[in-house]
Amino acid sequence: MFDIGFLELLIIGVVGLLVLGPERLPKAARTAGLWIGRIKRSVAGMQREISAQLEAEELRQKLKEQERKLDDSVNQAKRSAEQAKRSVESIADTPNKGNGGQADSTGAQSASAGQRLDDAVDSAARASSSSASASTLSPASAPSDDTASSEHKDSATR
């Protein structure tokens, strides 16, 4: 941390001995050591908190990216289902010339296929909205390091 060599420590010790005297110097050295230890622990604690916050933010960004990818894939599936529905509807709307009664049965089959496609699109939309809402992470739902360490301390004291 500090670039202090032996010569600097010797000079500080001699000046401290002259200023404080031999009776108060050990007590002052202990007090200084305690303060330095407290400062080091505080700095280490702040570094841990900062790194935990950075990791949490990274996880939030990854989660948002995954949610965006999921939404994109669901939207793509919706579009392809709607295109298939339109193609089925266009087939059902075009009259089959020269087939006679066969055109009516083809139209009924196309209509039921269109209904099934509508149902598939609706279920995909519901699945998309439910999975998107379930995958969001709120900071309140994520356990913090403080609560985990306090629970560990409580269990250790029992």
GITA-V821859 format. One record per residue. N is the residue number from 1. PHI is phi in degrees with one decimal (* if undefined). OMEGA is omega as a letter, one per 40 degrees, with the letter a starting at -180 (none if undefined). Layout:
BEGIN
n->N phi->PHI omega->OMEGA
n->N phi->PHI omega->OMEGA
END
This chain:
BEGIN
n->1 phi->* omega->i
n->2 phi->-100.4 omega->i
n->3 phi->-96.3 omega->a
n->4 phi->-113.3 omega->i
n->5 phi->-95.8 omega->a
n->6 phi->-65.2 omega->a
n->7 phi->-61.9 omega->i
n->8 phi->-64.5 omega->i
n->9 phi->-63.5 omega->i
n->10 phi->-64.4 omega->i
n->11 phi->-64.4 omega->i
n->12 phi->-62.9 omega->i
n->13 phi->-64.0 omega->i
n->14 phi->-64.9 omega->i
n->15 phi->-64.2 omega->i
n->16 phi->-63.2 omega->i
n->17 phi->-64.0 omega->i
n->18 phi->-69.8 omega->a
n->19 phi->-77.9 omega->a
n->20 phi->-89.9 omega->a
n->21 phi->92.1 omega->a
n->22 phi->-69.4 omega->a
n->23 phi->-78.0 omega->a
n->24 phi->-94.2 omega->a
n->25 phi->-63.7 omega->i
n->26 phi->-61.9 omega->i
n->27 phi->-66.2 omega->i
n->28 phi->-66.2 omega->i
n->29 phi->-66.2 omega->i
n->30 phi->-62.4 omega->i
n->31 phi->-62.5 omega->i
n->32 phi->-63.5 omega->i
n->33 phi->-63.0 omega->i
n->34 phi->-62.9 omega->i
n->35 phi->-64.3 omega->i
n->36 phi->-64.0 omega->i
n->37 phi->-61.6 omega->i
n->38 phi->-62.9 omega->i
n->39 phi->-63.3 omega->i
n->40 phi->-62.5 omega->i
n->41 phi->-64.9 omega->i
n->42 phi->-64.3 omega->i
n->43 phi->-63.7 omega->i
n->44 phi->-63.4 omega->i
n->45 phi->-63.7 omega->i
n->46 phi->-64.4 omega->i
n->47 phi->-63.0 omega->i
n->48 phi->-62.8 omega->i
n->49 phi->-62.8 omega->a
n->50 phi->-63.7 omega->a
n->51 phi->-66.7 omega->i
n->52 phi->-65.1 omega->i
n->53 phi->-65.2 omega->i
n->54 phi->-64.0 omega->i
n->55 phi->-65.0 omega->i
n->56 phi->-63.5 omega->i
n->57 phi->-65.6 omega->i
n->58 phi->-62.0 omega->i
n->59 phi->-64.4 omega->i
n->60 phi->-61.6 omega->i
n->61 phi->-65.1 omega->i
n->62 phi->-63.8 omega->i
n->63 phi->-64.2 omega->i
n->64 phi->-63.1 omega->i
n->65 phi->-63.8 omega->i
n->66 phi->-64.8 omega->i
n->67 phi->-64.3 omega->i
n->68 phi->-64.1 omega->i
n->69 phi->-62.7 omega->i
n->70 phi->-63.6 omega->i
n->71 phi->-61.6 omega->i
n->72 phi->-62.0 omega->a
n->73 phi->-67.6 omega->i
n->74 phi->-66.7 omega->i
n->75 phi->-63.4 omega->i
n->76 phi->-65.2 omega->i
n->77 phi->-64.2 omega->i
n->78 phi->-60.9 omega->a
n->79 phi->-61.7 omega->a
n->80 phi->-66.7 omega->i
n->81 phi->-66.3 omega->i
n->82 phi->-67.3 omega->i
n->83 phi->-63.8 omega->i
n->84 phi->-64.1 omega->i
n->85 phi->-62.7 omega->i
n->86 phi->-63.6 omega->i
n->87 phi->-67.3 omega->i
n->88 phi->-65.4 omega->i
n->89 phi->-64.9 omega->i
n->90 phi->-67.0 omega->i
n->91 phi->-67.5 omega->a
n->92 phi->-69.3 omega->a
n->93 phi->-77.9 omega->a
n->94 phi->-79.6 omega->a
n->95 phi->-74.6 omega->i
n->96 phi->-90.3 omega->a
n->97 phi->-81.8 omega->i
n->98 phi->84.8 omega->a
n->99 phi->-97.1 omega->i
n->100 phi->66.9 omega->a
n->101 phi->-74.4 omega->a
n->102 phi->-69.4 omega->a
n->103 phi->-66.0 omega->i
n->104 phi->-66.5 omega->a
n->105 phi->-69.8 omega->i
n->106 phi->-66.4 omega->i
n->107 phi->-63.8 omega->i
n->108 phi->-66.3 omega->i
n->109 phi->-65.6 omega->i
n->110 phi->-65.6 omega->i
n->111 phi->-65.2 omega->i
n->112 phi->-69.5 omega->i
n->113 phi->-66.2 omega->i
n->114 phi->-62.6 omega->i
n->115 phi->-64.2 omega->i
n->116 phi->-64.7 omega->i
n->117 phi->-66.2 omega->i
n->118 phi->-58.8 omega->i
n->119 phi->-62.6 omega->i
n->120 phi->-66.1 omega->i
n->121 phi->-65.3 omega->i
n->122 phi->-63.5 omega->a
n->123 phi->-68.1 omega->i
n->124 phi->-66.2 omega->i
n->125 phi->-66.7 omega->i
n->126 phi->-65.2 omega->i
n->127 phi->-63.7 omega->i
n->128 phi->-64.2 omega->a
n->129 phi->-69.9 omega->a
n->130 phi->-72.7 omega->i
n->131 phi->-72.4 omega->i
n->132 phi->-68.9 omega->a
n->133 phi->-74.4 omega->i
n->134 phi->-76.6 omega->a
n->135 phi->-89.8 omega->i
n->136 phi->-75.9 omega->a
n->137 phi->-115.0 omega->i
n->138 phi->-96.5 omega->a
n->139 phi->-60.5 omega->a
n->140 phi->-71.3 omega->a
n->141 phi->-81.4 omega->i
n->142 phi->-81.2 omega->a
n->143 phi->-69.2 omega->i
n->144 phi->-91.4 omega->i
n->145 phi->-65.0 omega->a
n->146 phi->-64.8 omega->a
n->147 phi->-68.8 omega->i
n->148 phi->-64.8 omega->a
n->149 phi->-71.5 omega->i
n->150 phi->-70.4 omega->i
n->151 phi->-67.2 omega->i
n->152 phi->-65.9 omega->i
n->153 phi->-64.4 omega->i
n->154 phi->-62.2 omega->a
n->155 phi->-69.4 omega->a
n->156 phi->-73.4 omega->a
n->157 phi->-79.1 omega->a
n->158 phi->-79.6 omega->none
END
